[in-house]
Amino acid sequence: MEFFKKLMTAIRGGSRELGEAVLDTQSIRIYEQEIEDAKEAIKKAESDLTGVMAKDMQAGREIERLEKEIASYESKAISALDQDNEALAGEVAEKIAELEVELETQRIAKDKFSAHVNSVKEMIKQTHAKIREHEREISMVKTTDNVHKAAKSINQHIDGGSSKMVAAKESLERIKHRQQDNSDRMVASESLNDELSGESLENKLKAAGIGDESDRKKQVLERLKAKRKGNKN
């Protein structure tokens, strides 16, 4: 009974670890998907923002047009007053008043557009920064996980002495022994050839300073000196 209890505990523990591993893997995928969704949302926000920025630019141009038109009517009103034509100047003043109301409306609208553009730009900027931060975190987590997997693989297959690694090591040792045997055979063959051809003896005599070129030269020189001396006598 005790054995079966321990077995069931081990199975439950293994199942829990497997479940946690699956959950962790899914969490990374969910995290990555959330980031991708955030990127898409940012793209849409940027697209919408361009529409607001366009309206802001249009409001700016309308303000500039109204200011020029008001300035033109003011000049005309002054000309009418210079001619003592107050009735005409009054009509122009009424037109200017209408334009000023419209100008004020456009200025208020532009202020709202500008404020909205600046606010959304800041939000987009902050969101981009957060996305980069989360991407760095995911990259570090995945890199660390891969390192752990590599270390685990090394421990299991190399340090753990798996049958494949043991066979590979034994094969490597056989290759090294075979290479050494071939090298020894080559050295032995060269030594045997030297002995059979007499080169080994010559090498030994040369090493002892016997029968080398300098000794032969000396003998020839002595022989020539003796022959020369005999000729003189």
C-alpha positions as CSV (number, residue, x, y, z in Angstrom):
1,M,0.0,0.0,0.0
2,E,2.8,2.4,0.9
3,F,4.4,1.7,-2.5
4,F,1.2,2.6,-4.4
5,K,0.8,5.8,-2.3
6,K,4.3,6.9,-3.2
7,L,3.7,6.0,-6.9
8,M,0.5,8.1,-7.0
9,T,2.2,11.0,-5.3
10,A,5.0,10.9,-8.0
11,I,2.4,10.7,-10.8
12,R,0.5,13.7,-9.4
13,G,3.8,15.6,-9.0
14,G,4.8,14.8,-12.6
15,S,1.3,15.8,-13.9
16,R,1.5,19.1,-12.0
17,E,5.0,19.9,-13.4
18,L,3.8,19.0,-16.9
19,G,0.7,21.2,-16.5
20,E,2.8,24.1,-15.3
21,A,5.2,23.7,-18.2
22,V,2.3,23.8,-20.7
23,L,0.8,26.8,-18.9
24,D,4.2,28.6,-19.0
25,T,4.5,27.9,-22.7
26,Q,1.0,29.1,-23.4
27,S,1.6,32.2,-21.3
28,I,4.5,33.2,-23.5
29,R,2.4,32.7,-26.6
30,I,-0.4,34.7,-25.0
31,Y,2.0,37.4,-24.1
32,E,3.4,37.6,-27.6
33,Q,-0.1,37.7,-29.0
34,E,-1.1,40.5,-26.7
35,I,2.0,42.5,-27.9
36,E,1.0,41.8,-31.6
37,D,-2.5,43.0,-30.8
38,A,-1.1,46.1,-29.2
39,K,1.0,46.8,-32.3
40,E,-2.1,46.5,-34.5
41,A,-4.0,48.9,-32.2
42,I,-1.1,51.4,-32.4
43,K,-1.2,51.2,-36.2
44,K,-4.9,51.9,-36.2
45,A,-4.5,54.8,-33.7
46,E,-1.7,56.3,-35.9
47,S,-4.0,56.0,-38.9
48,D,-6.8,57.7,-37.0
49,L,-4.4,60.3,-35.7
50,T,-3.5,61.3,-39.3
51,G,-7.1,62.2,-39.8
52,V,-7.2,64.5,-36.8
53,M,-3.9,66.0,-37.8
54,A,-5.3,66.7,-41.2
55,K,-8.3,68.5,-39.6
56,D,-5.9,70.5,-37.5
57,M,-4.0,71.6,-40.6
58,Q,-7.2,72.5,-42.3
59,A,-8.3,74.6,-39.3
60,G,-5.0,76.4,-39.4
61,R,-5.4,77.2,-43.0
62,E,-9.0,78.4,-42.4
63,I,-7.8,80.6,-39.6
64,E,-5.2,82.1,-41.8
65,R,-7.8,82.8,-44.6
66,L,-10.2,84.4,-42.2
67,E,-7.5,86.6,-40.7
68,K,-6.6,87.8,-44.1
69,E,-10.2,88.4,-45.1
70,I,-10.9,90.3,-41.9
71,A,-7.8,92.5,-42.5
72,S,-9.0,93.2,-46.0
73,Y,-12.5,94.2,-44.8
74,E,-11.0,96.4,-42.0
75,S,-9.0,98.2,-44.7
76,K,-12.2,98.7,-46.7
77,A,-14.2,99.9,-43.7
78,I,-11.5,102.5,-43.0
79,S,-11.7,103.6,-46.6
80,A,-15.5,104.0,-46.3
81,L,-15.0,106.1,-43.2
82,D,-12.5,108.2,-44.9
83,Q,-15.2,109.0,-47.4
84,D,-17.6,109.8,-44.6
85,N,-19.8,106.8,-45.7
86,E,-20.7,105.4,-42.3
87,A,-23.6,103.3,-43.7
88,L,-21.2,101.4,-45.9
89,A,-18.6,101.2,-43.1
90,G,-21.4,99.8,-40.9
91,E,-22.2,97.0,-43.4
92,V,-18.5,96.2,-43.6
93,A,-18.2,96.2,-39.8
94,E,-21.2,93.7,-39.6
95,K,-19.3,91.4,-42.1
96,I,-16.2,91.7,-40.0
97,A,-18.1,90.7,-36.9
98,E,-19.5,87.6,-38.6
99,L,-16.0,86.7,-39.8
100,E,-14.6,87.2,-36.3
101,V,-17.2,84.8,-34.8
102,E,-16.2,82.2,-37.4
103,L,-12.6,82.9,-36.7
104,E,-13.1,82.3,-33.0
105,T,-14.9,79.1,-33.7
106,Q,-12.0,77.9,-35.9
107,R,-9.5,78.8,-33.3
108,I,-11.3,76.9,-30.6
109,A,-11.6,73.9,-32.9
110,K,-7.9,74.1,-33.8
111,D,-6.9,74.3,-30.1
112,K,-8.9,71.1,-29.5
113,F,-7.4,69.3,-32.5
114,S,-3.9,70.3,-31.5
115,A,-4.4,69.2,-27.9
116,H,-5.8,65.9,-29.0
117,V,-3.0,65.3,-31.5
118,N,-0.4,66.1,-28.8
119,S,-2.1,63.8,-26.3
120,V,-2.5,60.9,-28.7
121,K,1.1,61.3,-29.8
122,E,2.4,61.0,-26.3
123,M,0.2,58.0,-25.6
124,I,1.5,56.3,-28.8
125,K,5.1,57.1,-27.8
126,Q,4.6,55.6,-24.3
127,T,2.9,52.5,-25.7
128,H,5.8,52.0,-28.2
129,A,8.2,52.2,-25.3
130,K,6.2,49.6,-23.3
131,I,6.0,47.3,-26.3
132,R,9.8,47.4,-26.7
133,E,10.2,46.7,-23.0
134,H,7.8,43.7,-23.1
135,E,9.6,42.4,-26.2
136,R,12.9,42.6,-24.4
137,E,11.5,40.7,-21.5
138,I,10.1,38.0,-23.7
139,S,13.4,37.7,-25.6
140,M,15.3,37.3,-22.3
141,V,12.8,34.7,-21.0
142,K,13.0,32.7,-24.2
143,T,16.8,33.0,-24.4
144,T,17.1,31.8,-20.8
145,D,14.7,29.0,-21.4
146,N,16.7,27.9,-24.4
147,V,19.9,28.0,-22.4
148,H,18.3,25.9,-19.7
149,K,17.1,23.4,-22.3
150,A,20.6,23.2,-23.8
151,A,22.1,22.7,-20.3
152,K,19.6,20.0,-19.6
153,S,20.3,18.3,-22.9
154,I,24.0,18.3,-22.1
155,N,23.4,16.9,-18.6
156,Q,21.2,14.2,-19.9
157,H,23.1,13.1,-23.0
158,I,26.8,14.0,-22.3
159,D,27.3,14.1,-18.5
160,G,24.5,11.6,-18.0
161,G,26.4,9.0,-20.1
162,S,23.6,8.1,-22.5
163,S,24.1,5.0,-24.7
164,K,24.6,7.1,-27.8
165,M,27.3,9.3,-26.2
166,V,29.0,6.3,-24.7
167,A,29.1,4.6,-28.1
168,A,30.4,7.8,-29.7
169,K,33.2,8.2,-27.1
170,E,34.2,4.5,-27.6
171,S,34.2,5.0,-31.3
172,L,36.4,8.1,-30.9
173,E,38.9,6.2,-28.7
174,R,39.1,3.4,-31.3
175,I,39.9,6.0,-34.0
176,K,42.6,7.5,-31.8
177,H,44.1,4.1,-31.1
178,R,44.0,3.2,-34.8
179,Q,45.7,6.4,-35.8
180,Q,48.4,5.8,-33.2
181,D,48.9,2.3,-34.4
182,N,49.2,3.5,-38.0
183,S,51.8,6.1,-37.0
184,D,53.8,3.5,-35.0
185,R,53.7,1.2,-38.0
186,M,55.1,3.9,-40.3
187,V,57.9,4.7,-37.9
188,A,58.8,1.0,-37.6
189,S,58.7,0.5,-41.4
190,E,61.1,3.4,-41.9
191,S,63.5,2.0,-39.3
192,L,63.4,-1.4,-40.9
193,N,64.0,0.0,-44.4
194,D,67.1,1.9,-43.0
195,E,68.5,-1.2,-41.5
196,L,68.0,-3.4,-44.5
197,S,69.5,-0.8,-46.9
198,G,72.5,-0.1,-44.7
199,E,71.5,3.5,-44.2
200,S,71.1,2.9,-40.5
201,L,74.8,1.9,-40.2
202,E,75.9,4.9,-42.2
203,N,73.9,7.1,-40.0
204,K,75.4,5.6,-36.9
205,L,79.0,6.1,-38.3
206,K,78.2,9.7,-39.2
207,A,76.8,10.3,-35.8
208,A,80.1,9.0,-34.3
209,G,82.2,11.2,-36.7
210,I,83.6,8.2,-38.6
211,G,83.8,8.1,-42.3
212,D,82.2,11.4,-42.9
213,E,83.1,13.8,-45.7
214,S,85.6,15.9,-43.7
215,D,87.5,12.7,-42.7
216,R,87.6,11.5,-46.3
217,K,88.9,14.9,-47.4
218,K,91.7,14.8,-44.9
219,Q,92.8,11.3,-46.0
220,V,92.9,12.4,-49.7
221,L,94.9,15.5,-48.8
222,E,97.4,13.5,-46.8
223,R,97.8,11.0,-49.7
224,L,98.4,13.8,-52.1
225,K,101.0,15.4,-49.9
226,A,102.9,12.1,-49.6
227,K,102.8,11.5,-53.3
228,R,104.1,15.0,-53.9
229,K,107.0,14.4,-51.5
230,G,107.9,11.2,-53.2
231,N,108.0,12.9,-56.6
232,K,110.5,15.5,-55.2
233,N,112.8,12.8,-53.9
